[in-house]
Amino acid sequence: MLDSYVEIDLDKIGANARAITQKYSDYKYFIAVLKGDGYGHGMEVANEMYKNGINYFAVSSLEEAQSFRKVNKDAPLLCLHPVHLSRIEEAKRLNLTIAVNELDYLKRLLDLNIDCNFKVHLQIDTGFNRLGFKDKNEVKTAVDMINGSNFVLEGIYQHFATAGIFDPHWDEQVRNFKELTSLIDLNKIPIVHLYGQFRFNAHPPETAFYNRRENGHCNLRLQCCPRFSFKFAKGQTSQNAKQLLH
């Protein structure tokens, strides 16, 4: 056994998941983003979260999707980054929901004539300046193309660049999202998710009921438990702890 390691408490992971889903019970979907091997927790945390109300998961690559499917075969799973077209059959075998971030990618995807009712989520860029649609007419074209295919438009989403606490840029991104989706009917899309980097020290990996705000401010007061602890051999210093955190 290593002299230094992190011990994950799955019971507390489950308790924290319940705290989120019970407090925000009016939400239909709770999406846990498990990038980077579950943010270092290991994909094994997925089942504990799934048993306690988290009903959708997201990863950033096919490799992470493969790791997830080794521990959970059934939960809905979104790949947040577009899947390379040469690996679409692999995504099909993994039962992935795929992200579409530009019109050209969507056209080439549909040209493959895949015999599969893929679930699709459109990615919108409202100010993070990474991936996503930036033109409302292209958003409408993409929605029309998907609705005219055998694919299912299940979701639409964007990534906040900031945390959203007394944050004018957060509000600007919300306005941008509304503008970019103004030519489509969001009520016809089952999952509309706006997620960001706001996390809690005591929470499971980034859980996307997504920056809930009331009266213009974040309302994220939850009673949660620390989910891991650091273990060190006798005589090791606090410097070792700092190294483990990076």
Buried (B, 14 or more C-beta within 10 A) or exposed (E): EEEBEBEBBBEBBBBBBBBBBEBBEEBEBBBBBBBEBBBEBBBBBBBBBBEBBBBBBBBBBBEBBBBBBEBBEEBBBBBBBBBEEEEBEBBBEBBBBBBBBBBEBBEEBBEEEBEBEBBBBBBBBBBBEEBBBBEBEBBBBBBEBBEEBEBBBBBBBBBBBBBBEEBEEBBBBBEBBEEBBEBBEEEEBEBBBBBBEBBBEBBBBBBBBBBBBEEEEBEBEBEBBEBEEBBBEEEEEEEBEEEBEE
